[in-house]
């Protein structure tokens, strides 16, 4: 059945503002766990590996939901799918707010992970209602406001958790998500549906990708115990290979694949995906390790910081990330995407290696984290924006979903690597890991990030999107 295409209605500032408010609210809800992770680990009696799992489970769900959301948004209309997605996010936020223990909190985070699909849906809505030049600006604004929301969540989560309770740090941004969704539903006109077919959702592909990601996380979590359970780890690696092979075969043959792997043939797409994954692995290791290092008791080698102090220390990084979006857009226009991405990689690699060498003062970590956040924002924003405008309008959701999926997988892998390093380096009966675990993590992240220069140098010379 072919959808009837209605002419798009040009949207005004109020509708774009409502979309921006939703970006702020979801960004805040996504970011509350990072600065309060040491507090949550204490209150819920979690190990570093369990803490790493809590920090990435939202991203795993996002990796699964994002391509489906982008595909359905291209087919049925971005607003229609976005509103339904926000209903799931709101339910997840309420579950997290009421969670009495770790399993329930994990369930809430799984539901909240649907918010990752909001960005490609927002891009679809903007591109259908605004002309090319204005849509680029609006995409940058929405992306920047999402990061700004993350900044607000990072700053407020600690004081709310310590002043009220950990339950309210989830409840307040969830209320904001519900309110902004209602406002968006009233102000944003429906965008016309695009392509429609009878293939439906690629459930086999979705299930196989779910198995791939879960198995990958288990492999990374068990890696520190390879000496005690090598057979289990070996078996999981075999299962992981089987899942990856099966998923690739299903996606290549599916009439309507969840992730259109054929798009990866395009240099602009596969290079963006590879760079995004590698850069986000490096970023995520630091995002996980820095708050943990702040929380290490001052009597050891850390700073004994609480959730409020950690949020304050992370604020400059959040500010830098919010500024990175506009800077990336201006830089790409003037110097080309390759120059922006290369600069970001160099800055990030240098910051990570510097943290490995020097981390004895609070300002060392603050400056290092700020530079890493700035570099990550420059790279990812440049690549997402370039990808969004390098494909046909009807493929916007699918193409940007590929990049965003690799982004969340990179974050998940990096956080789990960080958690595994700390778990392996924590002596029995102690809560304090060896300082060498942090040094090793920063060095690995810096080396992996630097390797991405090999791909960045092959990007189109002088291409200015």
C-alpha distance (Angstrom), angle and dihedral (degrees) to the residues before:
residue distance angle dihedral
X1 . . .
X2 3.78 . .
X3 3.79 119.1 .
X4 3.79 118.9 -124.9
X5 3.77 108.6 -117.5
X6 3.78 113.7 -138.4
X7 3.77 121.0 -164.6
X8 3.79 114.2 -94.2
X9 3.80 119.2 -108.7
X10 3.79 112.9 -133.0
X11 3.79 109.2 -120.1
X12 3.79 126.2 -137.4
X13 3.76 133.7 -138.2
X14 3.81 92.7 -87.9
X15 3.80 92.5 60.5
X16 3.80 92.3 45.6
X17 3.80 87.7 47.7
X18 3.80 91.0 53.7
X19 3.80 89.5 50.5
X20 3.80 88.6 49.8
X21 3.83 91.7 50.0
X22 3.79 89.3 53.3
X23 3.81 89.8 50.2
X24 3.82 90.2 52.6
X25 3.82 92.5 48.1
X26 3.82 95.2 47.9
X27 3.81 91.4 44.1
X28 3.80 89.6 53.9
X29 3.80 93.0 48.1
X30 3.80 91.5 48.6
X31 3.81 94.1 51.3
X32 3.83 104.1 48.7
X33 3.81 95.9 89.5
X34 3.82 98.4 58.5
X35 3.83 100.3 64.7
X36 3.82 92.7 37.6
X37 3.80 98.5 44.0
X38 3.83 94.6 105.8
X39 3.82 88.7 50.0
X40 3.81 91.8 48.9
X41 3.81 90.8 47.8
X42 3.81 89.9 54.6
X43 3.81 96.6 43.9
X44 3.80 94.7 44.9
X45 3.82 95.9 35.2
X46 3.81 95.2 -121.1
X47 3.80 128.7 168.4
X48 3.84 119.2 -130.5
X49 3.83 89.2 -101.1
X50 3.82 91.0 52.6
X51 3.79 89.2 47.2
X52 3.80 89.7 53.0
X53 3.81 89.2 50.2
X54 3.81 90.9 52.1
X55 3.79 90.2 50.1
X56 3.82 93.6 53.7
X57 3.81 106.8 32.5
X58 3.81 89.8 88.1
X59 3.79 89.2 53.6
X60 3.81 92.6 49.4
X61 3.79 90.2 55.2
X62 3.78 88.9 46.5
X63 3.79 91.4 54.2
X64 3.80 88.8 55.7
X65 3.79 98.5 41.2
X66 3.80 99.4 41.8
X67 3.83 99.9 70.1
X68 3.82 91.3 43.4
X69 3.80 91.4 48.7
X70 3.80 92.2 47.9
X71 3.79 92.0 48.5
X72 3.81 94.0 47.6
X73 3.80 90.3 44.8
X74 3.80 91.5 54.0
X75 3.81 89.4 48.6
X76 3.82 105.5 38.5
X77 3.80 104.2 19.8
X78 3.79 131.8 -78.3
X79 3.80 98.0 -112.8
X80 3.79 94.8 50.3
X81 3.81 93.1 53.2
X82 3.81 93.9 38.8
X83 3.81 93.8 57.3
X84 3.81 91.8 50.5
X85 3.78 91.1 46.6
X86 3.80 90.9 53.3
X87 3.80 89.9 53.7
X88 3.82 88.3 60.1
X89 3.83 91.0 46.1
X90 3.80 91.2 50.6
X91 3.81 90.7 51.1
X92 3.80 89.5 50.2
X93 3.79 92.0 50.1
X94 3.80 91.0 52.2
X95 3.81 91.8 48.4
X96 3.82 90.1 50.5
X97 3.79 90.6 48.3
X98 3.81 92.3 52.7
X99 3.82 96.8 38.3
X100 3.85 113.0 131.3
X101 3.83 95.1 -172.5
X102 3.80 145.0 12.5
X103 3.85 99.1 -86.4
X104 3.82 92.3 54.3
X105 3.79 91.3 44.3
X106 3.81 89.2 52.0
X107 3.81 88.9 52.4
X108 3.79 90.3 52.4
X109 3.80 91.3 49.6
X110 3.80 90.8 49.4
X111 3.82 90.0 56.0
X112 3.81 91.9 43.7
X113 3.80 88.7 55.7
X114 3.79 88.4 79.1
X115 3.82 86.8 78.9
X116 3.82 90.3 76.3
X117 3.80 87.4 71.6
X118 3.80 90.7 59.6
X119 3.82 94.7 81.7
X120 3.84 98.7 61.0
X121 3.81 88.8 42.7
X122 3.81 89.8 52.7
X123 3.81 89.4 50.4
X124 3.81 89.8 52.1
X125 3.81 92.5 51.2
X126 3.80 92.9 47.1
X127 3.81 95.4 47.4
X128 3.81 92.0 49.3
X129 3.80 94.8 50.4
X130 3.81 103.6 35.7
X131 3.82 134.6 52.2
X132 3.81 120.0 -108.4
X133 3.81 100.5 -90.5
X134 3.80 95.0 44.2
X135 3.80 92.3 43.9
X136 3.83 90.6 57.5
X137 3.79 90.2 53.5
X138 3.81 92.3 45.9
X139 3.83 92.1 49.4
X140 3.79 89.4 52.1
X141 3.81 91.8 47.4
X142 3.81 93.7 49.8
X143 3.82 91.6 46.4
X144 3.80 90.4 48.4
X145 3.81 93.1 48.5
X146 3.80 90.6 50.7
X147 3.79 87.9 55.7
X148 3.81 89.7 44.4
X149 3.79 89.2 53.9
X150 3.77 88.0 52.5
X151 3.79 87.9 53.8
X152 3.81 91.3 52.8
X153 3.80 91.3 48.1
X154 3.79 92.1 48.5
X155 3.80 92.0 51.8
X156 3.81 98.4 42.7
X157 3.81 102.3 38.0
X158 3.81 95.5 77.1
X159 3.83 97.8 48.4
X160 3.82 91.3 44.4
X161 3.81 93.2 47.8
X162 3.80 93.4 47.0
X163 3.82 97.2 36.5
X164 3.81 98.2 41.9
X165 3.81 112.6 2.9
X166 3.79 141.9 -75.8
X167 3.81 87.2 -95.4
X168 3.82 93.1 65.4
X169 3.80 94.1 50.8
X170 3.81 86.7 67.8
X171 3.81 96.3 36.0
X172 3.82 98.7 55.9
X173 3.83 98.5 54.5
X174 3.81 89.2 41.2
X175 3.81 89.4 58.2
X176 3.82 87.8 50.6
X177 3.83 90.5 51.3
X178 3.81 91.2 51.5
X179 3.81 92.7 48.4
X180 3.81 95.7 46.6
X181 3.82 91.1 46.5
X182 3.81 90.7 55.1
X183 3.81 90.2 48.1
X184 3.82 92.1 48.0
X185 3.78 91.1 50.3
X186 3.81 89.9 55.1
X187 3.82 99.2 43.1
X188 3.81 105.1 33.9
X189 3.83 115.5 79.2
X190 3.78 117.6 -136.8
X191 3.77 112.3 -93.5
X192 3.81 115.5 -134.7
X193 3.81 115.9 -99.5
X194 3.77 117.1 -109.2
X195 3.77 128.4 -157.0
X196 3.79 117.3 -0.4
X197 3.79 130.2 -171.9
X198 3.76 140.4 161.5
X199 3.80 96.6 -112.1
X200 3.81 94.7 94.7
X201 3.78 124.5 -169.5
X202 3.78 117.6 -18.9
X203 3.82 95.8 -120.4
X204 3.83 95.7 169.5
X205 3.80 89.8 53.9
X206 3.80 91.5 46.6
X207 3.81 92.6 50.8
X208 3.81 93.3 46.7
X209 3.81 91.9 48.9
X210 3.82 88.9 48.9
X211 3.79 89.8 53.2
X212 3.80 90.8 47.0
X213 3.80 94.0 53.1
X214 3.81 95.7 43.2
X215 3.82 91.6 48.5
X216 3.80 91.2 47.1
X217 3.81 90.6 53.8
X218 3.81 90.9 48.9
X219 3.81 91.2 50.8
X220 3.81 91.4 51.6
X221 3.82 92.3 44.7
X222 3.82 92.9 51.2
X223 3.81 95.7 42.4
X224 3.86 93.6 93.5
X225 3.84 89.4 56.6
X226 3.79 95.8 49.9
X227 3.80 90.4 121.3
X228 3.82 93.9 58.0
X229 3.81 99.3 38.9
X230 3.82 110.1 22.1
X231 3.81 93.8 148.2
X232 3.81 92.7 55.8
X233 3.78 91.8 48.7
X234 3.80 91.6 46.3
X235 3.78 91.2 50.5
X236 3.81 91.1 50.3
X237 3.81 91.0 51.5
X238 3.81 89.4 53.5
X239 3.81 90.5 48.7
X240 3.81 90.0 48.3
X241 3.81 91.2 52.6
X242 3.81 90.0 49.1
X243 3.81 91.9 50.8
X244 3.80 92.4 48.8
X245 3.81 92.2 48.1
X246 3.79 93.0 46.5
X247 3.81 93.7 46.5
X248 3.81 92.3 49.4
X249 3.82 91.6 49.7
X250 3.82 92.9 47.9
X251 3.81 94.1 47.5
X252 3.81 92.7 48.9
X253 3.81 92.2 52.5
X254 3.81 101.2 36.0
X255 3.79 116.3 111.2
X256 3.81 89.2 -141.2
X257 3.83 106.9 18.6
X258 3.79 121.9 -161.4
X259 3.81 88.8 -131.6
X260 3.78 114.7 25.2
X261 3.81 99.4 -137.6
X262 3.79 89.6 -175.2
X263 3.79 87.3 74.7
X264 3.79 88.2 64.4
X265 3.81 87.8 71.2
X266 3.80 88.1 72.7
X267 3.82 109.2 90.3
X268 3.82 93.4 -139.7
X269 3.83 90.4 56.2
X270 3.80 102.8 42.2
X271 3.78 93.8 42.9
X272 3.80 90.6 50.6
X273 3.81 90.3 49.3
X274 3.82 94.6 49.0
X275 3.79 93.2 46.1
X276 3.80 93.0 45.3
X277 3.81 92.5 51.2
X278 3.80 95.7 48.0
X279 3.80 94.6 43.4
X280 3.80 92.7 47.6
X281 3.82 91.8 49.7
X282 3.79 88.9 56.9
X283 3.79 92.7 44.1
X284 3.79 94.2 47.9
X285 3.79 94.8 52.8
X286 3.80 88.3 57.3
X287 3.83 93.3 41.9
X288 3.80 89.0 56.7
X289 3.82 99.4 38.6
X290 3.81 101.1 44.9
X291 3.86 97.1 62.3
X292 3.82 89.3 44.0
X293 3.81 90.3 52.9
X294 3.80 91.1 48.9
X295 3.82 88.9 53.4
X296 3.82 96.3 49.8
X297 3.84 107.7 112.1
X298 3.79 115.4 -92.7
X299 3.80 89.4 -127.4
X300 3.79 89.4 66.1
X301 3.80 115.9 40.8
X302 3.83 100.8 -65.7
X303 3.79 136.7 78.8
X304 3.82 105.6 -108.9
X305 3.81 92.0 -128.6
X306 3.81 122.2 174.3
X307 3.80 126.8 -141.1
X308 3.83 94.1 -88.3
X309 3.81 92.9 49.6
X310 3.81 91.7 46.2
X311 3.81 90.7 52.3
X312 3.80 89.8 50.2
X313 3.80 91.7 49.0
X314 3.81 91.1 49.7
X315 3.82 93.5 49.1
X316 3.85 96.7 87.9
X317 3.80 88.1 54.7
X318 3.80 90.9 51.6
X319 3.82 90.4 49.1
X320 3.80 90.5 50.3
X321 3.81 90.4 49.8
X322 3.81 91.6 51.8
X323 3.80 90.9 51.7
X324 3.79 92.6 47.1
X325 3.83 93.9 73.7
X326 3.82 97.4 61.5
X327 3.82 90.6 37.5
X328 3.81 90.7 53.6
X329 3.82 91.7 50.2
X330 3.80 93.6 49.3
X331 3.79 92.4 43.7
X332 3.81 93.9 48.8
X333 3.78 91.1 50.3
X334 3.80 93.7 49.3
X335 3.80 104.1 33.1
X336 3.82 105.6 15.0
X337 3.79 132.4 -105.5
X338 3.80 95.0 -83.9
X339 3.80 92.0 59.5
X340 3.82 92.4 49.8
X341 3.81 93.9 47.7
X342 3.82 93.1 45.1
X343 3.80 91.9 50.5
X344 3.79 90.6 49.2
X345 3.81 92.8 50.5
X346 3.81 92.8 49.6
X347 3.82 92.2 48.6
X348 3.80 92.8 48.2
X349 3.80 96.3 46.4
X350 3.79 91.2 48.5
X351 3.82 92.1 48.9
X352 3.82 93.2 49.5
X353 3.80 94.2 49.2
X354 3.81 89.6 46.3
X355 3.82 90.7 53.7
X356 3.79 89.8 51.5
X357 3.80 90.3 53.5
X358 3.82 100.1 38.2
X359 3.83 125.4 27.0
X360 3.79 105.1 129.6
X361 3.82 97.4 111.7
X362 3.80 131.5 53.1
X363 3.79 92.1 -121.6
X364 3.80 90.6 56.7
X365 3.81 89.8 62.4
X366 3.81 94.4 39.1
X367 3.81 93.7 53.4
X368 3.80 93.0 40.7
X369 3.81 93.1 50.6
X370 3.81 90.7 45.6
X371 3.80 92.6 54.1
X372 3.81 91.7 46.1
X373 3.82 91.4 51.4
X374 3.80 91.7 47.7
X375 3.80 92.3 49.1
X376 3.80 93.1 46.7
X377 3.80 91.6 50.0
X378 3.80 92.1 49.4
X379 3.80 93.2 50.7
X380 3.80 100.9 41.3
X381 3.81 96.2 41.4
X382 3.80 91.8 49.7
X383 3.79 92.0 49.3
X384 3.82 96.8 44.3
X385 3.81 92.7 47.7
X386 3.80 92.1 46.3
X387 3.79 91.2 49.3
X388 3.81 92.6 47.6
X389 3.81 93.1 56.1
X390 3.83 97.2 37.3
X391 3.83 95.2 71.1
X392 3.79 136.9 56.8
X393 3.81 114.7 -78.0
X394 3.82 91.3 -112.1
X395 3.83 89.9 57.3
X396 3.81 96.7 49.3
X397 3.80 94.9 103.4
X398 3.80 95.3 46.3
X399 3.81 95.2 45.1
X400 3.80 96.4 46.9
X401 3.80 89.2 43.4
X402 3.82 89.6 60.9
X403 3.80 90.6 55.8
X404 3.81 93.5 42.9
X405 3.81 91.5 48.7
X406 3.80 90.7 54.3
X407 3.81 88.1 46.8
X408 3.79 94.4 56.7
X409 3.82 93.0 41.2
X410 3.80 88.9 52.3
X411 3.80 90.9 50.7
X412 3.81 91.1 47.5
X413 3.80 93.8 50.0
X414 3.80 93.0 46.3
X415 3.81 94.5 49.7
X416 3.79 92.2 47.5
X417 3.80 90.7 49.9
X418 3.80 89.2 52.1
X419 3.80 92.0 48.5
X420 3.79 92.0 47.8
X421 3.81 91.6 51.0
X422 3.81 92.6 51.9
X423 3.82 93.1 44.4
X424 3.80 91.5 51.3
X425 3.81 91.7 48.3
X426 3.83 97.0 47.7
X427 3.84 111.3 100.5
X428 3.79 118.1 -131.4
X429 3.80 110.8 -87.0
X430 3.80 93.6 17.1
X431 3.82 132.5 100.2
X432 3.81 94.6 -158.2
X433 3.83 118.5 85.6
X434 3.78 121.3 -147.3
X435 3.80 114.3 -87.2
X436 3.80 89.3 -124.7
X437 3.82 89.2 70.5
X438 3.80 90.6 65.3
X439 3.81 92.1 46.6
X440 3.80 91.1 49.8
X441 3.80 91.6 48.6
X442 3.80 94.3 51.3
X443 3.82 92.0 46.4
X444 3.82 92.8 49.9
X445 3.81 91.2 47.7
X446 3.81 91.9 48.5
X447 3.79 93.3 48.8
X448 3.80 93.4 47.7
X449 3.80 91.2 48.6
X450 3.80 92.6 49.4
X451 3.81 90.5 53.3
X452 3.81 89.6 62.0
X453 3.82 87.6 72.0
X454 3.81 86.4 77.5
X455 3.82 88.7 66.3
X456 3.80 96.8 35.7
X457 3.80 92.1 58.0
X458 3.83 90.0 60.1
X459 3.80 93.7 58.0
X460 3.79 115.6 114.3
X461 3.78 111.1 -71.4
X462 3.75 113.9 -117.0
X463 3.78 94.3 -5.6
X464 3.78 107.0 157.2
X465 3.79 112.5 -170.5
